[in-house]
Amino acid sequence: MINRVKSIVNKNRVLFENFSFLSILQVSNLLIYMLIIPYIFRVLGKENYGLVVFAQTIALYFNIIVNFGFNVTATRDISLHRGDSAKIRDVISAILSLKLFFFFISLAIISILIIFIPLLNAHPKVFYLSMLVCLSEALFPIWYFQGIEKMKYITFINVATRVASALLIFAFVKNATDYNLVPFFWGIGTVAGALIGLYIVFKIHGNQFRWLTKLELTRCIRDNIPLFISNVSSQIYVNANKLIVGSFLGMKDVAIYDIADKVVNLLKVPIFLVGQTLFPQISRDKDVRFVKKAMSFVVTFFVVVYSGLFLFSAQIIHLFSGTNNPEAISLLRLLGLSILPISVGLFFNDLLLVPFGYLRDYAKLRSSSMVIYLASIGILIILNQLGLFQLAGVIILVESFVLGYSIFLCRKNKVYY
């Protein structure tokens, strides 16, 4: 038995190494969040905490523009052309150039929104400072490290910069009026990490940068449009609830929803960790049997995770908010149900449709999910039934639809049978 385990580990040494580094990263992030979220929730109060979350949510939408699906295609291209230094150079040059271009477009758009929208105009600093996360998205070459399957760089950089950011928040955020410092310290930490990542890419690994032609950059944008549409569609329903709560129900309700949502998102992290670890190998090998084995393990794991979440939801909410809020406890239990379809759906959409090249079907899947989400929200507004639990129910509905449709698409394309 021991020899068999050793054989499996040796055969998949790179996978286990990368999974271990990403696990260290996510565990450290979990510990940082467990310390920092209760602190800023109590110090800022529900109103200002909700405002910070609202601003960060808007920044996440601009992150979609900056990303434009490049993280997926760049990871794939770096993985497929490791031995071709010229191809690697062109991929690096294209992604950095285009991401910075889209960042400046995003900065211009947020400036216009701040001028014309009263809520943003009343608190411009918090919205501008939240955009630092978009700058780090433009600069941090996570796609490069994933492509060469060296997750240790991602781990070391992120852990060091986030610890530094957390320490600065503890040191300087002392009362409710310091809410602008939260996105500032998180932002400068992520930007510093991005600059370290670029130093490794160009100085330590010796990669070059080349100014690409307009035609080359345009082709890169065109190739990523399906993934951009997919990201826009999926992120609209993933993050829009906080914007809807803030716009219709108020910042205090944003704070309640965000606590439950953050806990669920922390529990989803291993799902995305598995996706990040497996994606480069599946892109190369296209081994469906391997995907099936990994899926059975992950799904079993998350059934256990949700059971624990349900049983200890009261203690979890008290840990993160410092209060015994029955509404937040029930919301957490309901929202946590979304973990199950997401854990299965990861394999059918991100680890089968994308690596096998069915990007248009993937875009169709995500676009359809956005339509389902918007239609559901529209119905709730018309019926005057918009509330925290109704919005959580919509998320479960959409994720279940994504799972069902992705299984259908995989079977239709004979990727999974």
C-alpha angles and dihedrals in degrees: 000000000000091000090050091052090048090050092052091048093048092047091052099030095136092050093049092046093050092044089051093051092047089047090054089050094051095044090051090047089050091052092047092050091047088057102037104040097057089045098053091039090058098038098045097037125223095289099053093035088054090049092053091049090048091053092046090050091055089049089053090061090054087049087064090057092047093046094044090178091295093126090065100043094039091052089050094047094046089049093049096046104038094135095048108083093183092054092046089051092052093048092050092046094048096047096047093045095049096042091053090047091054091045092059090047089053091049090054092049095050089049090056091047091051090053096050106030114075096210092053092040090056093057107025097154096061091051095047093046091050087060089070086083088060090052090054089048088055094049107032110093097210088143090060094053092045091050094053088040095236100136092162090082092054090048099048094044097046096044093049096047096043092050088051091049092049092051091051091051091051090048100047110021101084107145144016094274091062093073092116090063093063097068089036095058094040089048099050089047093056093043090051089051090050092053091050089051091052091049090056093047096050107024105031099032093035098228120161132224122225129188104238126212122256089249092055093049092046091052090051091052092047092051091053098048094097091053092045090054089048093051093047091049096048096041092050092067095033095058106014094087091073091051091048092048091049093047099044107022107026141253094284090061088047088058092051093046092045094055091054091041094050092052091051091046090052089054090049091056095089088055092058090040089059090047093051092048098047101037098081093048095045090048089057103035102028089205107170093182090059090050091053093052093048091047094054091052095047095047092051090049093053094048085060091045093054091047089056091046092053094048097046101033094116092054091045094052091048090050094053101036105023090232138092098236111174091194092055091046093053091043091053092052092049096044090046090067088074089071092075101057090039093054091054095038092057090071097046098046111022098029101036113022096042101042091045090054102250093135095146091054088047090052090047089052093052094043091052091051090053090052091051090050096048092045091051092049091048091053091050091051093048091049091044089235099125110141143134095267094044090053091050089051090054090055091053091048093051095046090050089051091050090053094048095045094045090053089051092050093048091051092045091053091043091237092125125029 
